[in-house]
Amino acid sequence: MKTIIIDDERLARKELNGLLQQYSEIEVAAECGNAEEAKKAIEQMRPDLIFLDIQMPGKDGFQLLEELDYVPKVIFVTAYDEYALKAFKVNALDYLLKPVEEERLSEAIHKLLGEHEDDEAGVIVRTEHKLGQEDQIFLKDGEKCWFVSLKDVRMFESEGNYVRVYFNQFKPLILKSLNNLEERLDHTFFRTNRKFIVNLRWVQNVENWFNGGLKLTLKDGSQVEVSRRQSARFRELMSL
């Protein structure tokens, strides 16, 4: 399992790297001292896992995650327990307090390997250009953060310069354009009109609507109209 350690403290990186040597499943492919180095390394190596410090000079760990299209599994490593607990939800794989204790590291690794075994395709299914159902994204809305599998996102809604992301019981706002998202998502996500992109895996029912359009009903009961122009594409895509 390819891994990158991201921490501005060289000794902390060295110590963690040493502790990880006892796990044959973990391959430390690189160490990075700041967010810029880490972003380049993640884009080039596309690791399965990163150990990520939160507070670093320049961009912090959360700012790094916001800039990534491909988000690996993340184990936070921080000296600030209260900060870490407030900053992200349990969607993150785990967090470790510095100095890292062998027992806590062991718990995190076993949790990681358990998830890995449950996924025949690996921790994250990787795509060269487009993000698909099994890819994971990082979302941040104020002080709340989530790591979300795209298969759990039922739709995206444009709200001005922001996009509202609907998954589980949450619907955070992120600073992103719907056009940008459309370019990054694969064919299992469909742009129904100017305001919405829906996850086709969540579509439960399709019915004809006004002026040659369509209306989609999602598994959660949400209804989204498909514009007349996009309805022709939808019918072709779904062979209707």
C-alpha positions as CSV (number, residue, x, y, z in Angstrom):
1,M,0.0,0.0,0.0
2,K,1.8,3.1,-1.3
3,T,2.0,5.8,1.4
4,I,3.3,9.4,1.7
5,I,4.2,11.0,5.1
6,I,3.5,14.8,5.1
7,D,4.9,16.8,8.1
8,D,7.0,19.9,8.3
9,E,9.1,18.3,11.1
10,R,11.9,16.2,9.8
11,L,12.3,14.2,13.0
12,A,8.6,13.5,13.2
13,R,8.7,12.1,9.6
14,K,11.7,10.0,10.4
15,E,10.2,8.6,13.6
16,L,6.9,7.7,11.9
17,N,8.7,6.2,8.9
18,G,10.7,4.0,11.4
19,L,7.5,2.8,13.1
20,L,5.9,1.9,9.8
21,Q,8.8,-0.4,8.8
22,Q,7.3,-3.2,10.8
23,Y,4.2,-3.3,8.5
24,S,5.1,-5.1,5.3
25,E,1.8,-4.0,3.7
26,I,2.9,-0.3,4.0
27,E,5.4,1.1,1.5
28,V,6.5,4.7,2.3
29,A,7.0,6.1,-1.1
30,A,7.9,9.7,-0.1
31,E,8.2,12.2,2.6
32,C,7.0,15.8,2.2
33,G,7.7,18.8,4.4
34,N,4.9,21.1,3.1
35,A,1.6,21.2,1.3
36,E,3.1,22.2,-2.1
37,E,5.6,19.3,-2.1
38,A,2.8,17.0,-1.0
39,K,0.3,18.1,-3.7
40,K,2.9,17.3,-6.4
41,A,3.8,14.0,-4.9
42,I,0.2,12.9,-4.6
43,E,-0.6,13.9,-8.2
44,Q,2.4,12.0,-9.5
45,M,2.3,8.9,-7.2
46,R,-1.4,8.6,-6.5
47,P,-0.8,6.9,-3.1
48,D,-3.4,4.7,-1.3
49,L,-2.7,6.5,2.0
50,I,-1.2,9.7,3.4
51,F,-0.2,10.5,7.0
52,L,-1.0,14.2,7.2
53,D,0.0,16.8,9.7
54,I,-2.6,19.5,10.2
55,Q,-0.6,22.6,11.2
56,M,2.3,23.4,8.8
57,P,3.9,26.6,7.5
58,G,2.0,28.0,4.5
59,K,-1.0,25.9,3.7
60,D,-2.2,23.5,6.4
61,G,-3.3,20.0,6.0
62,F,-7.0,20.8,5.3
63,Q,-6.1,23.4,2.7
64,L,-4.0,20.8,0.9
65,L,-7.0,18.3,0.9
66,E,-9.3,21.0,-0.5
67,E,-7.0,21.4,-3.5
68,L,-6.8,17.7,-4.4
69,D,-8.9,16.1,-7.1
70,Y,-7.7,12.6,-6.1
71,V,-7.9,12.1,-2.3
72,P,-6.2,9.1,-0.8
73,K,-7.1,7.6,2.6
74,V,-6.0,10.0,5.3
75,I,-4.6,9.4,8.8
76,F,-4.1,12.7,10.5
77,V,-1.0,13.2,12.7
78,T,-1.2,16.2,15.0
79,A,0.0,17.6,18.3
80,Y,-3.4,19.3,18.8
81,D,-6.0,16.8,19.9
82,E,-8.8,19.3,20.6
83,Y,-8.2,21.0,17.2
84,A,-8.2,17.7,15.4
85,L,-11.5,16.5,17.0
86,K,-13.3,19.7,16.2
87,A,-11.9,20.0,12.7
88,F,-13.1,16.8,11.1
89,K,-15.8,14.2,11.4
90,V,-15.4,10.5,11.9
91,N,-15.3,10.1,8.2
92,A,-11.5,10.4,8.4
93,L,-9.8,7.1,8.8
94,D,-8.1,8.0,12.1
95,Y,-5.9,10.6,13.8
96,L,-2.8,10.1,15.8
97,L,-1.4,12.4,18.4
98,K,2.3,13.3,18.5
99,P,4.5,11.7,19.6
100,V,2.9,8.7,17.8
101,E,2.4,5.7,20.1
102,E,3.0,2.2,18.6
103,E,-0.3,0.9,20.0
104,R,-2.3,3.7,18.4
105,L,-0.5,3.3,15.1
106,S,-1.2,-0.4,15.2
107,E,-4.9,0.3,15.7
108,A,-5.0,2.7,12.8
109,I,-3.1,0.3,10.5
110,H,-5.4,-2.6,11.3
111,K,-8.4,-0.4,10.7
112,L,-6.9,0.6,7.4
113,L,-6.1,-3.0,6.4
114,G,-9.6,-4.1,7.3
115,E,-11.1,-1.6,4.9
116,H,-8.6,-2.6,2.3
117,E,-9.6,-6.3,2.5
118,D,-13.3,-5.3,2.1
119,D,-12.5,-3.5,-1.2
120,E,-11.5,-5.9,-3.9
121,A,-10.4,-3.1,-6.1
122,G,-8.1,-1.5,-3.4
123,V,-8.6,1.3,-1.0
124,I,-9.6,3.7,-3.7
125,V,-10.3,2.9,-7.3
126,R,-8.1,5.2,-9.3
127,T,-9.0,7.0,-12.5
128,E,-6.5,8.8,-14.7
129,H,-8.8,11.8,-15.5
130,K,-12.3,11.4,-14.3
131,L,-13.6,10.7,-10.8
132,G,-16.0,7.8,-10.4
133,Q,-18.3,6.1,-7.9
134,E,-15.5,4.6,-5.8
135,D,-13.3,7.7,-5.6
136,Q,-13.2,9.6,-2.4
137,I,-13.4,13.4,-2.2
138,F,-12.7,15.8,0.7
139,L,-15.3,18.4,1.6
140,K,-15.0,21.4,3.9
141,D,-17.8,23.7,5.0
142,G,-16.7,26.1,7.7
143,E,-15.2,24.0,10.5
144,K,-16.8,20.8,9.4
145,C,-15.0,18.3,7.1
146,W,-15.9,15.1,5.5
147,F,-14.3,12.4,3.4
148,V,-17.0,11.2,1.1
149,S,-17.2,8.3,-1.5
150,L,-18.8,9.7,-4.6
151,K,-21.2,6.7,-4.6
152,D,-22.8,8.3,-1.6
153,V,-23.3,11.6,-3.3
154,R,-26.8,11.7,-4.8
155,M,-26.6,15.1,-6.5
156,F,-24.8,18.5,-6.7
157,E,-26.7,21.8,-6.8
158,S,-25.3,25.1,-8.0
159,E,-25.9,28.1,-5.7
160,G,-24.2,31.1,-7.1
161,N,-20.4,30.6,-6.8
162,Y,-20.9,27.6,-4.6
163,V,-22.1,24.0,-5.0
164,R,-24.2,22.2,-2.5
165,V,-23.3,18.5,-2.1
166,Y,-26.0,16.1,-1.1
167,F,-24.9,12.9,0.7
168,N,-26.4,11.0,3.7
169,Q,-28.1,13.6,5.9
170,F,-25.5,16.3,5.0
171,K,-25.6,19.0,2.3
172,P,-22.5,21.2,2.8
173,L,-21.6,24.2,0.5
174,I,-18.3,24.1,-1.3
175,L,-16.6,26.9,-3.3
176,K,-16.7,25.2,-6.7
177,S,-18.5,25.7,-10.0
178,L,-20.8,23.1,-11.4
179,N,-19.0,23.4,-14.7
180,N,-15.7,22.5,-13.1
181,L,-17.4,19.5,-11.3
182,E,-18.9,18.3,-14.5
183,E,-15.5,18.2,-16.2
184,R,-14.0,16.1,-13.3
185,L,-16.8,13.5,-13.0
186,D,-17.2,10.4,-15.1
187,H,-20.3,9.2,-17.1
188,T,-22.1,8.0,-14.0
189,F,-22.9,11.6,-13.2
190,F,-25.2,13.6,-15.4
191,R,-25.8,17.3,-15.8
192,T,-29.6,17.5,-15.9
193,N,-29.9,21.3,-16.2
194,R,-28.0,24.5,-15.3
195,K,-28.4,23.9,-11.6
196,F,-28.0,20.1,-11.0
197,I,-25.7,17.2,-11.6
198,V,-27.2,13.9,-10.4
199,N,-25.6,10.5,-9.6
200,L,-27.3,8.1,-12.1
201,R,-26.9,5.3,-9.6
202,W,-29.4,7.1,-7.4
203,V,-32.1,7.5,-10.1
204,Q,-35.1,5.4,-9.2
205,N,-37.7,6.6,-11.7
206,V,-37.9,8.5,-14.9
207,E,-41.0,10.1,-16.4
208,N,-41.9,12.4,-19.2
209,W,-42.3,16.0,-18.3
210,F,-43.3,19.3,-19.8
211,N,-42.1,20.5,-23.2
212,G,-40.2,17.3,-24.0
213,G,-38.3,17.2,-20.8
214,L,-38.0,14.5,-18.2
215,K,-38.3,14.3,-14.4
216,L,-36.0,12.1,-12.3
217,T,-37.0,10.7,-8.9
218,L,-34.0,9.7,-6.8
219,K,-33.9,6.9,-4.2
220,D,-34.3,9.5,-1.4
221,G,-37.4,10.9,-2.9
222,S,-35.8,14.0,-4.4
223,Q,-37.0,15.1,-7.8
224,V,-34.9,16.8,-10.5
225,E,-36.1,18.1,-13.8
226,V,-34.0,17.4,-16.9
227,S,-34.1,20.2,-19.5
228,R,-35.4,19.5,-23.0
229,R,-31.9,19.8,-24.4
230,Q,-30.4,17.4,-21.8
231,S,-33.3,15.0,-22.0
232,A,-32.3,14.0,-25.6
233,R,-28.8,13.2,-24.2
234,F,-30.2,11.4,-21.3
235,R,-32.5,9.2,-23.5
236,E,-29.5,8.4,-25.7
237,L,-27.3,7.6,-22.7
238,M,-29.9,5.4,-21.0
239,S,-31.3,4.0,-24.2
240,L,-34.8,5.2,-23.5
